[in-house]
Amino acid sequence: MRRTAAVLAVLAAGAVVLAALNSGTRHGHLDPRSADPTGSRAVAELLKERGVTTRVVTTAREAADATGPRTTLLVTDPDRLGAGQRSAIRSAIDLSGGRTVLLAPGDHSLSDLSPGVRTEGDAGSDDLDPRCTLPAATSAGRAGTGGDLRYTTTLPGATACYPSGGHPTLLVLPTGTTGGDTVLLGSETILLNESLAEQGNASLALQLLGSRPDLVWYLPSLADSDPGTGPGEQDKSLLELIPAGWSWALLQLFLAAALAALWRARRLGPLVTEKLPVAIRASEATEGRARLYRKAGARDRAATVLRAATRERLAALVGVPPTRAHEPAALVPAVSARLTGEPRDMAALLFGTTPSDDAALVALADHLDALEREVRTS
C-alpha cells in the first residue's frame, strides 16, 4: 500500500513539474512566447538581442493604439478580423507612419486592409529567390516565402519580391503617411521556430520586423472575428477547438482523483498517546536513532543533524545571533576568527556535502567535535 502511494505521489509530482515547465512555452501558433515548432519565440529572442521590444496584443483596438512612426505592427491572421477590426487596422496603417506587416492576407481582408491588391493563388515552390531591389530581400537571399499565397497589384510605388510563376509572394507598398509602408507576406514560414534557420529566413524576418525599435505582435482573438468568416472555422472538430494543454490538465485531474481515493480509502484516526512503561535514557534513544539512520543509509540526514547542532552551539560561543547560525556569511568568518594555526575550510566542514560512506560520516563527526572544543578553549 505504501509503495503504491509513493509511486503515485512521484507520478503526480512529475506531472506537476512537467506542466509547470511547459506552461511558459506552450502558447500557440505564431505566438512569440511559444517554443513549439510552430511558435515564433526564436525570432522574438533574436529581435530582443537587437534592441527591438516585442509586445503581444490580442485586440484590434490595442494594436491600433500601440502603432506609431517607431512601431512595426505584425498582423498574424488578417482574414480572421471582422469589419470593425479591419477598419481600425486600416486607420492605423494610414496614420501611424510606421510599418505594418500582414501575414498571408487573403482577398477577404485585402479589400479593406490593402485595396488594389488581390491574390493570385498558391505559390508552387517553398523557397524562392528575391529578384527585386528591396535591400532586406537582396541581403537575405533565397527564403521560404512560397508555398502559400501570391499577389498582384497595379499600385504605383509597389516593390514586388520573391516571385513564383510571375507573381510576387512579398509586396512592399508605401502608405499615405511619409515613412510608412505595408508589407504583404504570403507565407508564415520565415517566422516559425522550425524553419527560421533555413535559407535566408532569419535574415528576412529580422529585417522586415526589426526596422523599428518597437514591434506590436497582434494575435487576433475570437472576439475580433466575424461569425463564420474565418477560413476553415466550420471544418474544425471539437478536439481542435479545445485549448492547447488540455491533456496535461486531464492527467493532473486523474492523478489528483487517484490520490484522493487513496487518502480516503484508509482512515487511521487521530494519534493516541500512551504512557511508556519504562523511562528510556537519552543515550539509548540516541543510539536507537543512529541505528535507524544506519539501517536506512541516511548519511545525508545524519550529517545534516550533526552540522546543524554544531552550528547552533558555535553561534552561541562566537556571538552570532541564533537566527543567523545557519548562514555561512555570518557564521564562518566569526568561527575562523577564533581559530589559530593554518587556515581551514570552515564552509566545507559546516555547510559541506553529504559524506560518501560511513567512515567519512564518522570522520565528519570527529572534525566537528574537534572544532567545537578548539573554539571553546580559544
C-alpha positions in Angstrom: 0.0 0.0 0.0 2.8 2.4 0.9 4.8 1.6 -2.2 1.7 2.2 -4.3 1.1 5.6 -2.7 4.7 6.5 -3.1 4.7 5.7 -6.8 1.5 7.7 -7.3 3.0 10.6 -5.4 6.1 10.6 -7.6 4.0 10.4 -10.8 1.8 13.3 -9.5 4.9 15.4 -8.7 6.4 14.7 -12.1 3.2 15.7 -13.9 3.1 19.0 -11.9 6.7 19.7 -12.8 6.2 18.9 -16.5 3.1 21.1 -16.6 4.9 23.9 -14.9 7.9 23.6 -17.3 5.6 23.6 -20.4 3.2 26.3 -19.1 5.6 29.1 -20.1 6.4 27.8 -23.6 3.1 26.5 -25.0 1.2 29.5 -26.1 0.1 28.7 -29.7 0.7 29.0 -33.4 2.9 32.0 -34.4 3.0 33.2 -30.8 6.3 34.9 -29.9 6.2 33.4 -26.5 5.9 29.8 -27.8 8.9 27.5 -28.1 6.9 24.9 -30.1 7.9 24.1 -33.7 5.1 26.3 -35.0 5.6 29.1 -32.5 7.8 32.2 -33.1 9.8 32.6 -29.9 13.1 32.2 -31.8 12.6 35.3 -34.0 11.3 37.3 -30.9 14.5 36.4 -29.0 16.7 37.4 -31.9 14.9 40.7 -32.2 15.3 41.3 -28.5 19.1 40.9 -28.8 19.0 43.6 -31.5 17.2 46.0 -29.2 13.6 45.5 -30.6 10.9 45.4 -27.9 8.1 42.9 -28.7 4.6 43.5 -27.3 1.8 40.9 -27.8 -1.8 42.2 -28.2 -5.0 40.3 -28.9 -7.5 43.0 -30.0 -7.5 45.4 -32.9 -8.0 48.4 -30.6 -4.9 47.6 -28.6 -3.0 47.1 -31.9 -4.1 50.4 -33.4 -3.4 52.3 -30.2 0.1 51.0 -30.0 1.2 52.0 -33.5 3.4 54.9 -34.4 6.3 56.1 -36.5 8.7 53.9 -34.4 6.5 50.8 -34.5 6.1 47.7 -36.7 2.7 46.2 -36.5 2.5 42.5 -37.3 -1.0 41.1 -38.0 -0.6 37.3 -37.9 -4.1 36.4 -39.2 -5.7 39.3 -41.1 -8.5 37.1 -42.6 -9.8 36.4 -39.1 -10.6 40.1 -38.5 -14.2 41.4 -38.6 -15.2 44.5 -40.4 -14.7 46.8 -37.4 -11.3 45.4 -36.7 -10.2 45.7 -40.3 -11.3 49.4 -40.2 -9.3 50.1 -37.1 -6.2 48.5 -38.5 -6.6 50.3 -41.8 -6.8 53.6 -40.0 -3.6 52.7 -38.1 -1.9 51.9 -41.4 -2.8 55.3 -42.9 -2.0 57.4 -39.9 0.9 55.8 -37.9 3.8 56.4 -40.2 5.3 53.1 -39.2 5.4 49.7 -40.8 2.5 47.2 -41.0 3.2 43.5 -41.9 0.2 41.5 -43.0 0.9 37.8 -42.8 -0.8 35.8 -45.6 -3.8 38.1 -46.1 -6.4 36.7 -48.5 -9.0 38.5 -50.6 -11.3 38.6 -47.6 -9.1 41.1 -45.8 -7.2 42.7 -48.7 -10.2 44.7 -49.9 -10.1 46.7 -46.6 -6.5 46.5 -45.5 -4.8 46.9 -48.8 -7.1 48.0 -51.6 -5.7 47.5 -55.1 -4.0 44.2 -54.2 -5.5 40.8 -54.9 -4.3 37.2 -54.6 -3.2 35.0 -57.5 -3.4 31.5 -55.9 -0.8 29.5 -54.2 2.9 29.6 -54.9 4.3 26.5 -56.4 7.7 26.4 -54.5 8.5 26.9 -50.9 12.0 28.5 -51.3 12.3 31.4 -53.7 14.9 33.9 -54.9 14.2 37.6 -54.2 14.6 39.0 -57.8 14.0 42.6 -56.6 15.9 45.6 -55.3 14.5 45.6 -51.8 17.6 45.7 -49.5 16.0 43.3 -47.0 15.4 40.8 -49.7 18.7 41.1 -51.5 20.7 40.7 -48.3 18.6 37.7 -47.1 18.8 35.9 -50.5 16.7 32.8 -51.0 14.0 32.4 -48.4 10.9 30.3 -47.7 8.3 32.8 -48.8 6.5 30.4 -51.1 4.1 27.5 -50.6 1.1 29.7 -49.9 -0.3 33.0 -51.4 0.9 35.1 -54.3 -0.2 38.7 -55.1 -0.7 41.1 -57.9 -1.2 44.8 -57.9 -1.0 47.9 -60.2 -0.5 50.4 -57.4 2.4 52.8 -58.1 5.5 52.5 -55.9 4.9 48.8 -55.0 8.1 46.6 -54.7 7.5 43.0 -55.7 9.8 40.3 -54.4 10.2 36.5 -54.4 8.1 35.9 -57.5 6.6 32.5 -58.2 5.1 32.0 -61.6 5.4 35.7 -62.4 3.6 36.9 -59.2 5.3 38.0 -56.0 4.9 36.4 -52.6 6.3 39.5 -50.9 4.9 43.0 -51.6 6.0 46.3 -50.0 3.5 49.2 -50.5 4.1 52.8 -49.4 1.3 54.3 -47.3 -0.1 57.8 -47.4 2.0 58.9 -44.4 5.6 59.8 -45.1 8.0 57.0 -44.0 5.3 54.4 -43.5 4.8 51.2 -45.6 2.8 48.0 -45.7 4.4 44.6 -46.2 2.3 41.7 -47.6 4.0 38.4 -46.8 2.3 35.4 -48.5 3.8 32.7 -46.2 4.3 32.4 -42.5 7.3 30.0 -42.9 10.0 32.5 -42.2 8.6 33.3 -38.7 8.2 29.7 -37.4 10.7 28.2 -35.0 11.1 25.0 -37.0 12.1 26.8 -40.2 13.8 30.0 -39.0 17.3 28.6 -39.5 16.7 27.5 -43.1 17.9 29.5 -46.2 17.7 33.3 -45.5 14.5 33.1 -43.4 16.1 34.5 -40.2 17.7 37.4 -42.1 14.5 38.3 -43.9 12.3 38.1 -40.8 14.7 40.2 -38.7 14.8 42.9 -41.4 11.1 43.0 -42.0 10.2 43.1 -38.3 13.2 44.9 -36.9 13.2 48.1 -38.9 11.7 50.0 -36.0 12.6 49.7 -32.3 9.1 48.6 -31.2 7.2 45.6 -32.5 3.5 45.1 -31.9 2.7 41.4 -32.4 -1.1 41.2 -33.0 -2.6 37.7 -32.4 -6.3 38.2 -33.3 -8.7 36.6 -30.8 -12.1 35.0 -31.4 -13.7 38.3 -30.2 -12.1 40.0 -33.2 -13.7 37.7 -35.7 -16.8 38.0 -37.8 -19.1 35.0 -37.2 -18.4 32.4 -39.9 -15.9 34.5 -41.8 -12.7 32.8 -40.6 -11.2 30.5 -43.1 -11.9 26.8 -42.3 -13.6 27.6 -39.0 -16.7 25.5 -40.0 -14.4 22.5 -40.6 -12.8 22.3 -37.2 -13.6 19.4 -35.0 -14.4 19.6 -31.3 -10.9 18.5 -30.3 -9.4 21.2 -32.4 -11.4 23.8 -30.6 -10.1 22.7 -27.2 -7.2 25.0 -26.0 -3.7 23.6 -26.0 -2.5 22.0 -22.8 -5.9 20.3 -22.0 -4.2 16.8 -22.0 -1.9 17.9 -19.1 -4.8 19.3 -17.2 -6.7 16.0 -17.7 -3.7 14.0 -16.5 -3.4 16.1 -13.3 -7.1 15.8 -12.6 -6.8 12.0 -12.9 -3.8 11.8 -10.6 -5.5 14.1 -8.1 -8.6 11.9 -8.1 -6.4 8.7 -7.6 -4.5 10.3 -4.6 -7.8 11.5 -3.1 -9.2 8.0 -3.4 -6.1 6.5 -1.6 -6.3 9.2 1.1 -9.9 8.4 1.8 -9.7 4.7 1.5 -8.0 4.1 4.9 -8.8 6.2 7.9 -6.1 5.9 10.5 -7.8 8.2 13.0 -6.1 10.6 15.4 -2.9 9.9 17.2 -3.2 8.2 20.6 -0.7 9.0 23.3 0.2 6.5 26.0 2.5 6.4 28.9 5.7 4.5 28.5 6.1 1.6 30.9 9.8 2.4 31.5 11.9 5.5 31.2 14.5 5.4 28.3 17.8 7.1 28.8 18.8 9.8 26.3 21.9 7.8 25.3 19.8 4.8 24.4 17.4 6.9 22.4 20.4 8.4 20.6 21.8 5.0 19.8 18.5 3.8 18.6 18.1 6.7 16.2 21.6 6.2 15.0 20.9 2.5 14.2 17.8 3.6 12.3 19.9 6.1 10.3 22.5 3.4 9.6 19.8 0.8 8.5 18.2 3.3 6.2 21.6 4.5 4.8 20.6 8.1 5.8 24.0 9.6 5.9 22.7 12.8 4.4 20.2 13.2 7.3 22.7 12.3 9.9 25.3 14.7 8.6 22.7 17.5 8.4 21.7 16.9 12.1 25.3 16.9 13.2 26.2 20.1 11.3 23.1 21.9 12.4 23.6 21.2 16.1 27.3 22.2 15.8 26.4 25.4 14.1 23.9 26.4 16.8 26.4 25.7 19.6 29.2 27.5 17.8 27.0 30.5 17.1 26.4 30.9 20.9 30.2 30.7 21.5 31.3 33.3 18.9 28.4 35.7 19.4 26.4 35.1 16.2 22.6 35.6 16.7 20.7 32.3 16.7 18.6 33.4 13.7 21.8 33.6 11.7 23.5 30.5 12.9 22.8 28.7 9.6 24.1 31.5 7.3 27.6 30.8 6.0 28.3 34.5 5.5 27.6 35.2 9.2 29.0 32.1 11.0 32.1 31.1 9.0 34.1 34.4 9.5 33.2 34.5 13.2 34.4 31.0 13.8 37.6 31.4 11.7 38.5 34.5 13.7 38.6 32.3 16.9 41.0 29.7 15.4 44.7 29.7 15.3 47.2 27.8 13.1 46.8 27.0 9.4 43.7 28.3 7.7 40.9 25.6 7.2 37.9 25.4 5.0 35.2 26.1 7.6 32.5 26.4 4.9 33.1 22.9 3.7 33.1 21.5 7.2 30.0 23.3 8.5 28.0 23.6 5.2 29.5 20.9 3.0 28.2 18.0 1.0 27.0 14.6 2.2 29.7 12.1 3.3 30.2 9.3 0.7 30.4 6.4 3.2 30.1 5.6 6.9 33.8 6.2 7.6 33.5 9.7 6.1 30.5 10.4 8.3 32.4 9.3 11.5 35.3 11.5 10.4 32.9 14.4 9.9 31.6 13.9 13.5 35.2 13.9 14.8 36.1 17.0 13.0 33.0 18.8 14.2 33.8 17.8 17.8 37.4 18.9 17.5 36.3 22.3 16.0 33.9 22.9 18.9 36.5 22.0 21.5 39.0 24.4 19.9 36.5 27.2 19.8 35.5 26.7 23.4 39.2 26.8 24.6 40.3 29.7 22.4 
